[in-house]
Amino acid sequence: MTNDPEHTRSDAVTAALLCLVGLGLPDVDRSVFEDIRHGWRDPGLRLALGLVTEAGGPVAQAGLGGVLYLRGNESQQRAARLAGVAWVSSLAVMTGIRAVVRRPRPETDSTPWWDSSFPSGHATSYFAATTVYTRKWPELAPFVAVGGLLMCLSRVHLGEHYPSDVIAGAALGYAGGMAALALEKRLEPVLDRMLPVGRFALAPGPGRLGLACGI
């Protein structure tokens, strides 16, 4: 993988702008939250966004990485374990930020710090992993972008986060994914010892795919 200085600079500027937007003005943040939370009243939409929020969450990202590592070819295994590094490191930083900020969830007066609102864990984990996947397979980018938008909207519509929470989470996850990609060559020797490629890969086939998925 080659590093284009101009591309890297553009990525850094994008991440910085997202972080600035993520700070949000409190009144605007609350107003947009109320519009999305209470303005969209269709029960079918609420059900659909509930499914989206589960499909894009940390557990789903961990499951996807596990399936790719267990069943995939060597390039897929390498991508899965690198996405895992981005995922874990981004969530660790997110936890530290929550410990400092301790922002209550939108519709609660008190929230344990580890489950507080800023930044969004779903957005952090989604963009950490998918940033790696889209750099490895650029053709996935449009689907990842749409999925990320829907997942972030779902977190606001379900009353779990303010808009600034999901924007900050997306920026944090993106930064974590880019950091993992930048350190890929240095991380490979350690990952090769901890999570060797090829050794545990399952050959393609319905039965083995089911085994990999835990079915």
Contacts in CASP RR format, 6 or more apart in sequence:
PFRMAT RR
TARGET T0000
AUTHOR 0000-0000-0000
METHOD contacts of the structure
MODEL  1
MTNDPEHTRSDAVTAALLCLVGLGLPDVDRSVFEDIRHGWRDPGLRLALG
LVTEAGGPVAQAGLGGVLYLRGNESQQRAARLAGVAWVSSLAVMTGIRAV
VRRPRPETDSTPWWDSSFPSGHATSYFAATTVYTRKWPELAPFVAVGGLL
MCLSRVHLGEHYPSDVIAGAALGYAGGMAALALEKRLEPVLDRMLPVGRF
ALAPGPGRLGLACGI
1 135 0 8 1.000
1 181 0 8 1.000
1 184 0 8 1.000
3 182 0 8 1.000
8 182 0 8 1.000
11 178 0 8 1.000
14 174 0 8 1.000
15 171 0 8 1.000
15 174 0 8 1.000
15 175 0 8 1.000
15 178 0 8 1.000
18 167 0 8 1.000
18 168 0 8 1.000
18 170 0 8 1.000
18 171 0 8 1.000
18 174 0 8 1.000
19 168 0 8 1.000
19 171 0 8 1.000
21 164 0 8 1.000
21 167 0 8 1.000
22 164 0 8 1.000
22 167 0 8 1.000
22 168 0 8 1.000
22 171 0 8 1.000
23 164 0 8 1.000
23 168 0 8 1.000
24 163 0 8 1.000
24 164 0 8 1.000
24 167 0 8 1.000
29 162 0 8 1.000
29 163 0 8 1.000
29 164 0 8 1.000
30 162 0 8 1.000
32 156 0 8 1.000
32 162 0 8 1.000
32 163 0 8 1.000
33 106 0 8 1.000
33 156 0 8 1.000
33 159 0 8 1.000
33 162 0 8 1.000
33 163 0 8 1.000
36 153 0 8 1.000
36 156 0 8 1.000
36 157 0 8 1.000
36 163 0 8 1.000
37 106 0 8 1.000
37 156 0 8 1.000
37 157 0 8 1.000
37 159 0 8 1.000
40 46 0 8 1.000
40 157 0 8 1.000
45 157 0 8 1.000
46 157 0 8 1.000
46 158 0 8 1.000
49 150 0 8 1.000
49 153 0 8 1.000
49 154 0 8 1.000
49 157 0 8 1.000
49 158 0 8 1.000
50 154 0 8 1.000
50 158 0 8 1.000
52 147 0 8 1.000
52 150 0 8 1.000
52 151 0 8 1.000
52 154 0 8 1.000
53 122 0 8 1.000
53 151 0 8 1.000
53 154 0 8 1.000
53 155 0 8 1.000
53 158 0 8 1.000
53 160 0 8 1.000
54 60 0 8 1.000
55 151 0 8 1.000
56 122 0 8 1.000
56 125 0 8 1.000
56 126 0 8 1.000
56 147 0 8 1.000
56 148 0 8 1.000
56 151 0 8 1.000
57 121 0 8 1.000
57 122 0 8 1.000
57 125 0 8 1.000
57 126 0 8 1.000
57 151 0 8 1.000
58 87 0 8 1.000
58 91 0 8 1.000
58 121 0 8 1.000
58 122 0 8 1.000
58 125 0 8 1.000
61 83 0 8 1.000
61 87 0 8 1.000
61 125 0 8 1.000
61 126 0 8 1.000
61 128 0 8 1.000
61 129 0 8 1.000
62 84 0 8 1.000
62 87 0 8 1.000
64 80 0 8 1.000
64 129 0 8 1.000
65 80 0 8 1.000
65 83 0 8 1.000
65 84 0 8 1.000
65 129 0 8 1.000
66 80 0 8 1.000
66 212 0 8 1.000
67 212 0 8 1.000
67 213 0 8 1.000
68 76 0 8 1.000
68 77 0 8 1.000
68 79 0 8 1.000
68 80 0 8 1.000
69 76 0 8 1.000
69 77 0 8 1.000
69 80 0 8 1.000
69 81 0 8 1.000
69 195 0 8 1.000
69 200 0 8 1.000
70 200 0 8 1.000
70 201 0 8 1.000
70 202 0 8 1.000
70 212 0 8 1.000
71 201 0 8 1.000
71 202 0 8 1.000
71 204 0 8 1.000
71 208 0 8 1.000
71 209 0 8 1.000
71 212 0 8 1.000
72 80 0 8 1.000
72 201 0 8 1.000
72 202 0 8 1.000
73 201 0 8 1.000
74 197 0 8 1.000
74 198 0 8 1.000
74 201 0 8 1.000
75 136 0 8 1.000
77 195 0 8 1.000
77 197 0 8 1.000
77 198 0 8 1.000
77 201 0 8 1.000
78 188 0 8 1.000
78 191 0 8 1.000
78 197 0 8 1.000
79 132 0 8 1.000
79 133 0 8 1.000
79 136 0 8 1.000
79 137 0 8 1.000
81 191 0 8 1.000
81 195 0 8 1.000
81 197 0 8 1.000
82 132 0 8 1.000
82 180 0 8 1.000
82 181 0 8 1.000
82 184 0 8 1.000
82 187 0 8 1.000
82 191 0 8 1.000
83 128 0 8 1.000
83 129 0 8 1.000
83 130 0 8 1.000
83 132 0 8 1.000
83 133 0 8 1.000
83 177 0 8 1.000
83 180 0 8 1.000
84 128 0 8 1.000
84 129 0 8 1.000
84 132 0 8 1.000
84 180 0 8 1.000
85 180 0 8 1.000
85 187 0 8 1.000
85 191 0 8 1.000
86 128 0 8 1.000
86 129 0 8 1.000
86 131 0 8 1.000
86 132 0 8 1.000
86 173 0 8 1.000
86 176 0 8 1.000
86 177 0 8 1.000
86 179 0 8 1.000
86 180 0 8 1.000
86 181 0 8 1.000
87 125 0 8 1.000
87 128 0 8 1.000
87 129 0 8 1.000
89 128 0 8 1.000
89 176 0 8 1.000
89 179 0 8 1.000
89 180 0 8 1.000
90 124 0 8 1.000
90 125 0 8 1.000
90 128 0 8 1.000
90 172 0 8 1.000
90 173 0 8 1.000
90 175 0 8 1.000
90 176 0 8 1.000
90 177 0 8 1.000
91 121 0 8 1.000
91 124 0 8 1.000
91 125 0 8 1.000
91 128 0 8 1.000
93 172 0 8 1.000
93 176 0 8 1.000
94 119 0 8 1.000
94 121 0 8 1.000
94 124 0 8 1.000
94 169 0 8 1.000
94 172 0 8 1.000
95 114 0 8 1.000
97 118 0 8 1.000
97 119 0 8 1.000
97 172 0 8 1.000
98 113 0 8 1.000
98 114 0 8 1.000
98 115 0 8 1.000
98 116 0 8 1.000
98 118 0 8 1.000
98 119 0 8 1.000
99 113 0 8 1.000
99 114 0 8 1.000
101 116 0 8 1.000
101 118 0 8 1.000
102 111 0 8 1.000
102 113 0 8 1.000
102 116 0 8 1.000
103 111 0 8 1.000
103 116 0 8 1.000
103 117 0 8 1.000
103 118 0 8 1.000
103 162 0 8 1.000
103 165 0 8 1.000
104 110 0 8 1.000
104 111 0 8 1.000
104 116 0 8 1.000
104 117 0 8 1.000
105 111 0 8 1.000
105 115 0 8 1.000
105 116 0 8 1.000
105 117 0 8 1.000
105 159 0 8 1.000
105 160 0 8 1.000
105 161 0 8 1.000
106 117 0 8 1.000
106 159 0 8 1.000
106 160 0 8 1.000
106 161 0 8 1.000
106 162 0 8 1.000
107 159 0 8 1.000
111 117 0 8 1.000
117 160 0 8 1.000
117 161 0 8 1.000
117 162 0 8 1.000
117 165 0 8 1.000
118 162 0 8 1.000
118 164 0 8 1.000
118 165 0 8 1.000
118 168 0 8 1.000
119 165 0 8 1.000
119 166 0 8 1.000
119 168 0 8 1.000
119 169 0 8 1.000
119 172 0 8 1.000
120 152 0 8 1.000
120 155 0 8 1.000
120 160 0 8 1.000
120 161 0 8 1.000
120 165 0 8 1.000
120 166 0 8 1.000
120 168 0 8 1.000
120 169 0 8 1.000
120 170 0 8 1.000
121 169 0 8 1.000
122 151 0 8 1.000
122 152 0 8 1.000
122 155 0 8 1.000
122 160 0 8 1.000
122 166 0 8 1.000
123 148 0 8 1.000
123 151 0 8 1.000
123 152 0 8 1.000
123 155 0 8 1.000
123 161 0 8 1.000
123 165 0 8 1.000
123 166 0 8 1.000
123 167 0 8 1.000
123 168 0 8 1.000
123 169 0 8 1.000
123 170 0 8 1.000
123 172 0 8 1.000
123 173 0 8 1.000
124 169 0 8 1.000
124 170 0 8 1.000
124 172 0 8 1.000
124 173 0 8 1.000
125 173 0 8 1.000
126 148 0 8 1.000
126 151 0 8 1.000
126 170 0 8 1.000
126 173 0 8 1.000
127 148 0 8 1.000
127 169 0 8 1.000
127 170 0 8 1.000
127 171 0 8 1.000
127 172 0 8 1.000
127 173 0 8 1.000
127 174 0 8 1.000
127 177 0 8 1.000
128 172 0 8 1.000
128 173 0 8 1.000
128 174 0 8 1.000
128 176 0 8 1.000
128 177 0 8 1.000
128 180 0 8 1.000
129 177 0 8 1.000
130 140 0 8 1.000
130 144 0 8 1.000
130 148 0 8 1.000
131 173 0 8 1.000
131 174 0 8 1.000
131 176 0 8 1.000
131 177 0 8 1.000
131 178 0 8 1.000
131 181 0 8 1.000
132 177 0 8 1.000
132 180 0 8 1.000
132 181 0 8 1.000
133 140 0 8 1.000
133 144 0 8 1.000
134 140 0 8 1.000
134 141 0 8 1.000
134 144 0 8 1.000
135 181 0 8 1.000
148 170 0 8 1.000
152 166 0 8 1.000
152 167 0 8 1.000
152 170 0 8 1.000
155 161 0 8 1.000
155 165 0 8 1.000
155 166 0 8 1.000
156 162 0 8 1.000
156 163 0 8 1.000
156 166 0 8 1.000
180 187 0 8 1.000
202 208 0 8 1.000
202 209 0 8 1.000
202 211 0 8 1.000
202 212 0 8 1.000
END
